Amino acid sequence: MPTGRKSLRKYVKPLSLTWLASALPLLAGAFMAFEPVHHLSDWSKAVGLTFGGASPYLLINAGLVGIGLRGAIKP
């Protein structure tokens, strides 16, 4: 399955600053969205305030857009 790994490597580049800048809002949004599961409401509020009070859905979408654009641009 080399084509699957190749397409995955196109999007996942953990050494890229652009990728990290896009993955951080994605992970923060997921953490905030799962607040009812992990019951860390104070931490979730702190993460939300770190990103200017943005909703988790906005953060997740912004992260996905950033990672998608990063993968679409040919180096």
C-alpha contacts under 8 A as a table, 3 or more apart, distances in Angstrom:
res1	aa1	res2	aa2	distance
1	M	4	G	5.69
1	M	5	R	6.88
2	P	5	R	5.26
2	P	6	K	6.06
3	T	6	K	5.02
3	T	7	S	6.17
4	G	7	S	5.29
4	G	8	L	6.14
5	R	8	L	4.97
5	R	9	R	6.06
6	K	9	R	5.14
6	K	10	K	6.37
7	S	10	K	5.01
7	S	11	Y	7.01
8	L	11	Y	5.49
8	L	12	V	6.09
9	R	12	V	5.14
9	R	13	K	6.65
10	K	13	K	7.38
10	K	71	G	5.35
11	Y	67	I	6.33
11	Y	68	G	6.80
11	Y	70	R	6.87
11	Y	71	G	4.56
12	V	19	W	7.37
12	V	67	I	7.84
12	V	71	G	7.95
13	K	16	S	5.62
13	K	19	W	6.17
14	P	17	L	7.81
14	P	19	W	6.32
14	P	20	L	6.37
15	L	19	W	7.64
15	L	20	L	7.62
16	S	19	W	5.20
16	S	20	L	6.33
17	L	20	L	5.06
17	L	21	A	6.06
18	T	21	A	5.08
18	T	22	S	6.33
18	T	66	G	7.88
18	T	70	R	7.15
19	W	22	S	5.14
19	W	23	A	6.00
19	W	66	G	7.36
19	W	67	I	6.01
19	W	70	R	6.86
20	L	23	A	4.95
20	L	24	L	6.05
21	A	24	L	5.64
21	A	25	P	7.39
22	S	25	P	6.03
22	S	26	L	6.70
22	S	62	A	7.23
22	S	63	G	4.50
22	S	64	L	7.17
22	S	65	V	7.90
22	S	66	G	5.04
22	S	67	I	5.79
23	A	26	L	5.01
23	A	27	L	6.11
23	A	63	G	5.54
23	A	64	L	7.76
23	A	66	G	7.98
23	A	67	I	7.12
24	L	27	L	5.24
24	L	28	A	6.05
24	L	63	G	7.15
25	P	28	A	4.94
25	P	29	G	5.86
25	P	59	L	5.03
25	P	60	I	6.27
25	P	62	A	6.94
25	P	63	G	5.32
26	L	29	G	5.22
26	L	30	A	6.24
26	L	59	L	5.72
26	L	60	I	4.30
26	L	61	N	7.22
26	L	62	A	7.10
26	L	63	G	4.44
26	L	64	L	6.71
27	L	30	A	5.07
27	L	31	F	6.12
27	L	60	I	7.33
28	A	31	F	5.03
28	A	32	M	6.19
28	A	47	V	6.73
28	A	48	G	7.96
28	A	56	P	7.41
28	A	59	L	7.13
28	A	60	I	7.74
29	G	32	M	5.08
29	G	33	A	6.00
29	G	55	S	7.42
29	G	56	P	4.05
29	G	57	Y	6.44
29	G	58	L	7.56
29	G	59	L	4.97
29	G	60	I	5.05
30	A	33	A	5.01
30	A	34	F	6.19
30	A	56	P	6.67
30	A	60	I	6.63
31	F	34	F	5.40
31	F	35	E	6.54
31	F	44	S	7.02
32	M	35	E	5.30
32	M	44	S	5.17
32	M	45	K	7.85
32	M	47	V	7.41
32	M	48	G	7.24
32	M	56	P	5.71
33	A	36	P	7.69
33	A	56	P	5.66
33	A	57	Y	7.60
34	F	37	V	5.34
34	F	38	H	6.58
35	E	38	H	5.35
35	E	39	H	5.43
35	E	40	L	6.10
35	E	41	S	6.18
35	E	44	S	6.56
36	P	39	H	5.45
40	L	43	W	5.42
40	L	44	S	6.13
41	S	44	S	4.88
41	S	45	K	6.07
42	D	45	K	5.14
42	D	46	A	6.21
43	W	46	A	4.99
43	W	47	V	6.15
44	S	47	V	5.13
44	S	48	G	6.11
45	K	48	G	4.94
45	K	49	L	6.11
46	A	49	L	5.12
46	A	50	T	6.16
47	V	50	T	5.01
47	V	51	F	6.65
48	G	51	F	5.36
48	G	52	G	6.52
48	G	53	G	4.93
48	G	54	A	6.19
48	G	55	S	7.24
48	G	56	P	7.74
49	L	52	G	4.91
49	L	53	G	4.70
49	L	54	A	7.63
50	T	53	G	7.21
51	F	54	A	5.94
54	A	58	L	6.47
54	A	59	L	6.80
55	S	58	L	5.33
55	S	59	L	6.49
56	P	59	L	5.08
56	P	60	I	6.11
57	Y	60	I	5.16
57	Y	61	N	6.15
58	L	61	N	5.21
58	L	62	A	6.01
59	L	62	A	5.07
59	L	63	G	6.10
60	I	63	G	5.19
60	I	64	L	6.23
61	N	64	L	5.08
61	N	65	V	6.06
62	A	65	V	5.13
62	A	66	G	6.13
63	G	66	G	5.13
63	G	67	I	6.19
64	L	67	I	5.18
64	L	68	G	5.96
65	V	68	G	5.02
65	V	69	L	6.01
66	G	69	L	5.19
66	G	70	R	6.03
67	I	70	R	5.01
67	I	71	G	6.20
68	G	71	G	5.15
68	G	72	A	6.11
69	L	72	A	4.96
69	L	73	I	6.23
70	R	73	I	5.59
71	G	74	K	7.44
